[in-house]
Amino acid sequence: MFRAAASPRALLLSALLWHLAAGYDLPTAVNITWSSINFKTILQWQPKPSGYFYTVEIHGQTSDVKRKCIQTSETECDVTDVLRNVKETYTAHILSVKPAEMDNFEEPPFAVSEKFTPYSQTVIGKPEIKDYSQKGSKLNVMFKDPLTPYMFPNGSFLSVQDIFQHDLEYKLYYWKDQSSGKKDVTTKSHNFEVRVDSGKNYCFYVQGIVPSRRENRNGQESMVLCTSVGRNILDEYGTEVFIILAVIAVAVITLAIVLPVVLCKRKKAKKARAVREKELLNGV
């Protein structure tokens, strides 16, 4: 029996209904965030997938689309190596995809991140204090730049200074130990030399700054260090040490008084016992 061929509209409708029935209406990512320190950049999102995967596409304004973390069940992706042009602005497309064997070659649903420009948005990490000294009225502090994941052709890592050049400055914040009044100085080198009060101990930390930025101008603070010029044990530990020393002194004095008395009593008791033993022997 002859049957008429199905119309194109009917075929399209049938295909659409089949895709919906097969479950291709997948959830898309939400809460997409960029987390970047010293140009190491991690893309994060939610929710954890069930029955499907994610694939990340990085879209640059002037560069080709690059794919990362293809068909992953994770909710984060390290995209550092595809953001090498740090002054370019990127968006991420998080694709929700079925397993490879169920791929129907159609564009999957996806969510789009906010724009991200590494040069203006990555956080400057903690500088490393290499050395410091306080001699007389001069405090000297030397430090190192944080390193980035990117490399020179010789295999050594670029520092944040290598990338930012003259846009990067460093601030030294310093104050008298056990005081709250801070002072600060700025440099574009890796060494600070400031005048301080001779004989007084100072604490300090270093922080990277990019003044040209509108946001994220201040980087992370280095660890706080303190000098020890003329510092004695009471300066270091305060009244606790004084109390401990006093207790030890009292214990020593008490022992010095009590011990001779105890020894004297024991000596007398021993002598009395010897006399009694002698008398008993003479009586026998």
Secondary structure, DSSP 8 states (H G I E B T S, - for coil): -------HHHHHHHHHHHHHHTT------EEEEEEEETTEEEEEEE---SSSEEEEEEEESSS--EEEEEEESSSEEE-GGG--STTS-EEEEEEEE--GGG--SS---EEE---B-HHHHSB----EEEEEEEETTEEEEEEE--EEEEE-TTS-EEEHHHHHGGG-EEEEEEEETT----EEEEESSSEEEEE--TT--EEEEEEEE-TT-SS--EEEE---EE--TT--HHHHHTHHHHHHHHHHHHHHHHHHHHHHHHHHHHHHHHHHHHHHHHHHHHH-
